[in-house]
Amino acid sequence: MCRVLQVTPSGFRNWRRRPLSTRKIEDERLKLLIKDLHGEHKGRYGAPRIQIELAELGHHHSIRRIARLMRDLGLYGKTRRKFVKTTDSRHSLAVAPNLVDRNFTPETPNTVWASDITSIPTKEGWLYLAVTMDLFARTIVGWSMDHTMTAELPLGALNMAVSRRSPPAGLIHHSDRGSQYASHLFRTALKDNEMLCSMSRKGDCWDNAVVESFFETLKRELVDGCVYRSHEEARKAIFEYVEVLST
């Protein structure tokens, strides 16, 4: 080996006996912290978010160093997934104007809520998740899950949000033009709670971009790479993510 590497045997022995440098020792300690944080967040975090977590623990390091150590450990954050359209706006129900018009930064809480529906694959079939988000703090204030995608699904998320927040009259509720949100059942619930109905323009996912972004993050960090054996297993994982990890 020494002949191949063109080093002397004495030089090799000296290298073997040489103590680790301070930098190397620090790297090894940092690797342990990175591995713990990566596992704690179930492999969701890449170098940027690991850097934030380390800083909160008092360890301030460059993102290049963290990325290098993560590569050494074979650790990577979950990557983005492709957008899948689930909204069916091909119906004859009445739709509402777009009152939000991509202004996703209300000045006070409980003035603009946004809602949407996504699907989660399981071995028992699709599990559908509806959420209601307060755009002021980008907080999920209501959610509902079911194996069918009827109007009762977003209505459950709306009812949970109302019971938790007791919003004042005049709140704007924004959604897409899906048949669930345009249904008589859901529109009546909005009217009973003195809410104003707002809907995205047809085929324009950017009009509800904040909730779409939440779903993308949820699927990237929680769903991608997982195979849920049942609806109940998926429900428990989503409950923990929405109620604990996202708050």
Backbone torsions as a table, in degrees:
resi	resn	phi	psi	omega
1	MET	NA	-38.8	179.2
2	CYS	-64.5	-39.4	179.3
3	ARG	-64.8	-41.9	-179.3
4	VAL	-64.3	-41.4	-178.5
5	LEU	-85.2	-5.6	177.8
6	GLN	59.0	48.6	174.1
7	VAL	-128.3	158.1	179.5
8	THR	-82.7	149.7	177.3
9	PRO	-57.2	-37.8	179.6
10	SER	-66.8	-39.4	177.5
11	GLY	-63.9	-38.1	178.1
12	PHE	-64.9	-44.0	-179.9
13	ARG	-63.4	-39.7	177.6
14	ASN	-63.3	-39.4	177.9
15	TRP	-63.4	-40.1	179.9
16	ARG	-64.7	-34.7	-178.4
17	ARG	-84.1	-13.0	-176.0
18	ARG	-67.3	131.6	-180.0
19	PRO	-68.7	157.2	177.7
20	LEU	-64.9	143.9	177.2
21	SER	-71.0	161.8	178.4
22	THR	-59.4	-39.3	179.4
23	ARG	-62.9	-42.5	-179.4
24	LYS	-65.5	-41.4	179.0
25	ILE	-62.7	-42.8	178.2
26	GLU	-63.1	-39.8	178.5
27	ASP	-60.6	-42.9	-178.7
28	GLU	-65.9	-39.0	176.9
29	ARG	-66.8	-39.7	179.7
30	LEU	-66.6	-35.7	177.6
31	LYS	-59.9	-39.8	179.2
32	LEU	-63.1	-42.1	178.3
33	LEU	-65.1	-43.9	-179.8
34	ILE	-62.3	-43.6	-180.0
35	LYS	-62.5	-40.4	178.6
36	ASP	-65.5	-44.9	-179.7
37	LEU	-65.6	-40.9	179.2
38	HIS	-62.6	-42.8	178.3
39	GLY	-69.8	-37.4	179.7
40	GLU	-60.6	-35.5	-179.8
41	HIS	-99.1	20.4	171.8
42	LYS	56.4	38.0	174.7
43	GLY	73.9	12.8	-176.7
44	ARG	-80.0	-31.0	-168.8
45	TYR	-87.8	133.7	169.8
46	GLY	-94.3	-169.5	-175.3
47	ALA	-58.6	-42.2	-178.1
48	PRO	-60.7	-43.2	-178.1
49	ARG	-78.3	-30.2	172.9
50	ILE	-63.4	-38.3	178.1
51	GLN	-60.3	-42.9	179.1
52	ILE	-64.1	-44.1	179.7
53	GLU	-62.5	-42.0	179.2
54	LEU	-64.4	-41.3	179.7
55	ALA	-61.3	-37.4	178.5
56	GLU	-66.4	-23.1	176.6
57	LEU	-91.1	1.7	178.0
58	GLY	92.3	11.2	180.0
59	HIS	-109.8	104.0	-175.8
60	HIS	-102.6	112.3	-177.6
61	HIS	-137.6	157.4	179.8
62	SER	-70.8	152.5	179.9
63	ILE	-66.5	-29.6	178.5
64	ARG	-65.5	-39.9	179.3
65	ARG	-67.1	-43.1	-180.0
66	ILE	-64.3	-42.7	179.1
67	ALA	-63.0	-39.7	178.9
68	ARG	-63.1	-45.4	-179.5
69	LEU	-66.7	-36.0	177.3
70	MET	-65.8	-38.1	175.8
71	ARG	-63.3	-40.6	177.5
72	ASP	-59.6	-36.2	-178.9
73	LEU	-85.6	-8.1	-176.9
74	GLY	72.4	29.8	-178.1
75	LEU	-107.1	135.6	178.9
76	TYR	-142.3	148.9	173.5
77	GLY	-75.2	155.1	179.5
78	LYS	-67.4	137.5	-174.8
79	THR	-85.5	167.0	179.9
80	ARG	-66.7	150.5	176.8
81	ARG	-112.2	161.2	-179.4
82	LYS	-72.9	145.0	177.7
83	PHE	-70.7	132.8	177.2
84	VAL	-118.6	122.9	-178.8
85	LYS	-78.5	128.4	179.6
86	THR	-121.2	-8.2	-175.9
87	THR	-79.7	132.9	174.6
88	ASP	-114.2	102.7	-178.9
89	SER	-100.7	13.1	179.5
90	ARG	-85.5	79.3	-179.7
91	HIS	-147.4	170.0	-177.9
92	SER	-102.6	10.6	-179.0
93	LEU	-74.1	154.3	179.5
94	ALA	-68.5	144.2	177.6
95	VAL	-117.4	160.3	-177.0
96	ALA	-104.4	157.8	177.0
97	PRO	-69.9	161.5	178.7
98	ASN	-85.2	96.9	-178.5
99	LEU	-81.9	-21.3	-176.9
100	VAL	-82.7	-41.8	177.0
101	ASP	51.5	45.0	177.4
102	ARG	63.2	19.8	172.6
103	ASN	-91.0	90.6	-173.3
104	PHE	-95.0	18.8	-177.5
105	THR	-127.5	68.7	176.0
106	PRO	-63.2	154.2	-174.5
107	GLU	-83.9	-17.8	-178.8
108	THR	-136.7	154.7	177.7
109	PRO	-69.8	159.7	175.7
110	ASN	58.5	36.5	173.3
111	THR	-116.4	-31.2	175.7
112	VAL	-137.6	120.4	173.3
113	TRP	-112.1	150.7	176.4
114	ALA	-130.2	146.5	-177.1
115	SER	-137.6	154.3	176.3
116	ASP	-163.2	171.6	-177.3
117	ILE	-127.5	141.1	173.3
118	THR	-136.8	170.0	-177.5
119	SER	-119.8	143.1	-179.1
120	ILE	-121.7	123.4	-179.8
121	PRO	-77.4	138.7	172.9
122	THR	-139.4	168.6	177.9
123	LYS	-71.0	-14.2	175.7
124	GLU	-94.0	4.3	-177.3
125	GLY	110.8	-176.0	-177.0
126	TRP	-69.0	140.4	167.4
127	LEU	-113.3	128.4	-176.1
128	TYR	-102.5	137.2	-178.8
129	LEU	-120.8	126.5	172.8
130	ALA	-114.5	138.6	178.6
131	VAL	-129.5	153.5	170.4
132	THR	-120.6	124.6	-175.7
133	MET	-115.9	134.5	169.5
134	ASP	-83.3	114.2	-174.5
135	LEU	-68.7	-17.4	-178.7
136	PHE	-60.7	-47.3	-179.0
137	ALA	-116.4	10.1	-178.0
138	ARG	53.8	42.9	-176.5
139	THR	-106.1	135.7	174.3
140	ILE	-77.1	115.0	-177.2
141	VAL	-104.3	-10.9	177.2
142	GLY	-157.7	148.1	179.2
143	TRP	-153.9	160.1	-180.0
144	SER	-154.4	145.1	178.5
145	MET	-132.3	144.2	178.6
146	ASP	-161.9	163.4	178.4
147	HIS	-87.8	-3.3	173.9
148	THR	-122.7	154.8	-175.2
149	MET	-111.9	65.4	179.3
150	THR	-98.9	179.9	-179.6
151	ALA	-64.6	-24.4	178.7
152	GLU	-64.9	-23.4	-178.5
153	LEU	-65.6	-59.0	177.0
154	PRO	-68.3	-25.3	177.7
155	LEU	-64.8	-36.7	176.5
156	GLY	-63.0	-40.5	177.8
157	ALA	-66.1	-39.8	178.7
158	LEU	-64.3	-46.5	-178.8
159	ASN	-62.3	-38.7	177.2
160	MET	-63.4	-43.4	-179.9
161	ALA	-63.4	-41.5	179.7
162	VAL	-64.5	-43.2	-178.9
163	SER	-67.0	-30.2	-179.6
164	ARG	-82.3	-36.7	-170.3
165	ARG	-107.4	-23.9	-175.7
166	SER	46.0	62.6	-173.0
167	PRO	-68.9	154.4	177.6
168	PRO	-74.5	164.3	177.3
169	ALA	-63.7	147.4	177.8
170	GLY	95.0	-0.2	177.6
171	LEU	-61.8	139.9	177.6
172	ILE	-92.3	123.8	175.5
173	HIS	-106.1	118.2	-175.1
174	HIS	-110.5	140.0	178.8
175	SER	-155.0	-177.6	171.0
176	ASP	-82.9	-171.5	-177.6
177	ARG	-95.4	17.6	-178.6
178	GLY	-56.1	153.0	-176.5
179	SER	-61.5	-27.2	178.6
180	GLN	-64.0	-42.7	-177.4
181	TYR	-80.0	-27.2	179.4
182	ALA	-86.5	-4.8	-176.7
183	SER	-65.4	156.3	177.7
184	HIS	-61.5	-38.1	-178.7
185	LEU	-60.7	-47.6	-176.6
186	PHE	-73.2	-42.1	-179.7
187	ARG	-63.4	-34.2	177.4
188	THR	-66.4	-39.4	178.3
189	ALA	-62.7	-40.1	177.3
190	LEU	-63.2	-42.9	180.0
191	LYS	-64.9	-41.5	179.6
192	ASP	-63.0	-30.9	179.8
193	ASN	-94.7	11.0	178.1
194	GLU	55.9	42.9	178.2
195	MET	-103.3	151.6	176.2
196	LEU	-94.2	132.0	-177.4
197	CYS	-89.8	130.2	177.6
198	SER	-130.4	139.3	-179.9
199	MET	-133.4	148.7	177.2
200	SER	-66.4	159.7	172.8
201	ARG	-69.8	155.2	-174.9
202	LYS	-60.3	126.5	176.0
203	GLY	70.0	18.1	-176.9
204	ASP	-116.3	94.4	-178.3
205	CYS	-68.4	-21.9	-178.4
206	TRP	-69.0	-18.9	178.5
207	ASP	-71.3	-12.5	175.7
208	ASN	-132.0	42.2	-169.3
209	ALA	-64.1	-31.0	-175.8
210	VAL	-66.9	-45.3	179.0
211	VAL	-70.7	-37.5	175.7
212	GLU	-58.4	-40.1	179.2
213	SER	-65.3	-39.6	177.4
214	PHE	-61.7	-44.3	179.6
215	PHE	-63.7	-39.6	179.2
216	GLU	-62.1	-42.7	179.1
217	THR	-67.1	-42.7	178.5
218	LEU	-58.5	-45.4	-178.0
219	LYS	-70.4	-37.3	178.8
220	ARG	-66.6	-42.2	-173.0
221	GLU	-88.9	-25.8	-173.1
222	LEU	-115.6	-44.9	-167.5
223	VAL	-91.2	-45.1	-175.7
224	ASP	-59.1	129.8	-180.0
225	GLY	88.7	-7.6	178.6
226	CYS	-102.7	147.0	173.8
227	VAL	-122.7	103.6	-179.1
228	TYR	-80.6	126.9	-176.7
229	ARG	-74.9	-22.9	-176.8
230	SER	-151.3	166.4	173.9
231	HIS	-60.3	-39.5	-176.7
232	GLU	-64.8	-39.6	178.2
233	GLU	-63.7	-41.5	178.1
234	ALA	-66.6	-40.6	178.9
235	ARG	-57.4	-45.2	-178.1
236	LYS	-64.1	-41.8	-179.5
237	ALA	-66.5	-42.2	-179.7
238	ILE	-68.6	-39.9	177.4
239	PHE	-57.3	-46.6	-180.0
240	GLU	-63.0	-40.9	-178.5
241	TYR	-66.0	-46.4	-175.6
242	VAL	-73.1	-43.3	-173.4
243	GLU	-87.6	-25.8	-174.8
244	VAL	-112.4	-56.5	-172.0
245	LEU	-76.8	-23.4	-176.3
246	SER	-98.0	0.9	-177.6
247	THR	-100.8	NA	NA
